[in-house]
Amino acid sequence: LVPSYLLLVFIGRTVMEKRPALNLVGVKRVHNVFLCALSAYVLAGTVREALRRQYKMIGNPVESSLVPSYLLLVFIGRTVMEKRPALNLVGVKRVHNVFLCALSAYVLAGTVREALRRQYKMIGNPVESS
């Protein structure tokens, strides 16, 4: 998966440099419908688990070690960067995308391995209550 992504990004750009842009309206629509369906599925699972575990909107334990860092980044960082020119983060974005692809491939491989080990079916699995 990662080599395919890298091939598409780095070699594909040079191949397509002098060609006209592709019309990908249909592909984008299918992609968006798939993402909406996937998001709805994840939301339904999250709500189901929240109800099953009696999750409350207020009063749950908070990971307090991240809160100060987040607040500093949002409130102080914005004022510091307000009058400075925009940063060129192209290289950082590329490294970030490669990292996310590698992480996604790792998580997907672990999920598939665990699903095969447990003989998981897409529909009709018993719900674990822990």
N, C-alpha and C positions, 0 to 999 in steps of 0.2 A: 504494500500500500504506500509506504513512504517513498520507495524508489519511483513508483508511478507518478506520485505527486511532484517530486523533484523534476522528473523528466518532463512532465506537462508544463511546469512553471518556467524552467530555465531553457529547455530546448524548444518548447512550443512557442515561446515568445519570439524567438529568432526566426522560426519557420513562418509564423503568421505575420511578421513585420510588414511585408510588402503586399499582403493579400487584403481583399476587402473584409470588413467585419462580418461575422456570421450572424444570421438571424436566429436567435435562441429564445424567442418569445414562448414557443410551445414547451420547450425544455424547462424554462423558468416557471411556467405555470404548473407543470407536473411536479417540479421540485417543491414549489410553495404548497401545493395541495398535500404532498407527502409530509412536509414539515408540520403543517397544521394538524394532520391526522396523528402524527407522532407526538406532537405537543399535547393534543387532547388525550391521547392514551396515557402519557406520563402524568398529566394533571389528574386524570381519573384514578390512577394508581396512588398518587400522592394523597388525594382526598380520602380514598379508601383506607389507606394506612393511618392517616391522621385521625379518622373516626374510630378505627379499630383500636388504636393506642390511646384514645381519649386526649388527643393533643389540644392544648388551649392556645388561643391567639396571644394571650398575655399571661405571664407568670411562668413560662418555661425557662429552664436554665440557659444562660447566654455564655458563649465562649468569650469571656471578657478580655482575653489577651489581645484580640484583634481590634477591639473597639477603639482604643486610643490611636492606633496607627491609621485606621480608616478616617477618623475625625481629623487628624493632622493632614492627611493627604487631601481630603475634600475641602476643608475650610482654609487652612493656611496655604496649601499648595496653589490654590486658585488665585489668591491675592498676590503671591510671589510671582506667578507666571503671567499676570494680567497684562503688563506692559512690555513683555519680552517678545521677540519674534518666535514664530512657531518652530519647534524642533523638527529636524529631518529624521524621522524614525523608520525609514524604509528598511534598513538593515535589521533593526530590532524587530520589525513586523515580520520579516522573512524568517528570522530565527524563531520567533514566537510561533509562526504557522508550522514550521517544520517540527518544533517541539510538540505542538498540539496534535499533529498528524501521528507522530510516534506514540504519544500517550494514548490517543484514540485506538491505534492499532493494538497496543498492549492491553488496553481494557477490553477491546473487542475479543482478542484472542483468549483472555482469561474468562470472559463471559461464555464464549462458545465452548471452551474446554470444560467449564463447570456444568454447562447445560448438557453436554454430551455425557459427562460423568454421571449426572443425576437422571439421565434419560428424560430431559425436560421436553414437554409438548407446548406448543404455542397457546393452546386453549385447553382448559380442563385440568389444570394442575391443582392439587390440594393446597390450601393456604396454610402456611406455617404459623403457629401461634406461639410466640416466645415471650 
